[in-house]
Amino acid sequence: MNILIRNLSRQTTEKDLRNLFASFGTISALNIVMDEASGQSKGFGFVEMRDVKEAKKAIHNLNGKKIDGEKIRVKSTKQRMI
């Protein structure tokens, strides 16, 4: 299941995101979208988890959670990861 994470702090790293989601299950892919010109995070990213139960648990538990000072929004998406 593909998961969209929005409203990420610009300081949140892929390692931070991996640590956050790993407590709910196995991550098959993960990325934070970066601005090519500045190299800064655009404030959103994607996580892919193969186990739907684990993904739904992560979404339920992480949506609205405050990470690095920002209240993140987490939801499933049908968008394919690049």
C-alpha positions in Angstrom: 0.0 0.0 0.0 1.3 3.4 -0.9 1.1 6.1 1.8 1.3 9.8 1.3 2.7 11.9 4.2 2.1 15.7 4.0 3.1 18.7 6.1 6.5 17.3 6.9 9.0 19.7 8.5 11.8 20.7 6.2 14.1 19.2 8.8 12.6 15.7 8.7 14.9 13.2 7.0 14.2 10.0 5.2 15.9 8.2 8.1 13.5 9.9 10.5 10.5 8.8 8.4 11.9 5.3 8.1 12.2 5.1 11.9 8.7 6.4 12.4 7.1 3.9 10.0 9.3 0.9 10.8 7.6 0.5 14.2 4.5 -0.5 12.3 6.0 -3.0 9.8 8.2 -3.6 6.9 8.8 -0.7 4.5 9.4 -1.7 0.9 10.2 1.9 -0.4 10.4 5.4 1.0 11.2 8.9 -0.2 10.8 12.5 0.7 10.3 14.7 -2.4 13.0 17.3 -2.7 13.2 20.6 -4.7 15.8 20.2 -7.4 16.9 23.8 -7.4 17.3 24.3 -3.6 17.9 20.7 -2.5 15.3 21.3 0.3 12.4 19.1 1.2 9.1 20.0 -0.4 7.3 18.9 2.8 5.8 15.7 1.6 6.9 12.1 0.9 5.8 8.6 0.2 6.1 5.3 2.1 5.3 1.9 0.6 4.3 -1.0 2.8 3.4 -4.4 1.3 1.3 -5.6 4.2 -2.0 -3.7 4.1 -2.8 -4.3 7.8 0.5 -2.8 8.8 0.0 0.1 6.5 -3.5 0.8 7.8 -2.2 0.7 11.3 0.6 3.2 10.5 -1.9 5.5 8.8 -4.3 5.3 11.8 -1.6 5.9 14.4 0.4 8.6 12.6 -2.2 10.8 11.0 -2.3 14.0 13.0 0.9 13.2 15.0 3.3 16.0 15.7 6.7 15.3 14.2 9.6 17.9 14.3 7.1 20.6 15.3 4.6 19.9 12.4 1.3 18.0 12.6 1.6 15.5 9.7 -1.2 14.2 7.5 -1.0 10.6 6.5 -3.3 8.8 4.1 -3.3 6.0 1.5 -2.8 6.8 -2.1 -3.0 4.8 -5.3 -0.1 6.9 -6.8 2.9 4.8 -7.8 6.2 5.7 -6.2 9.0 7.0 -8.5 
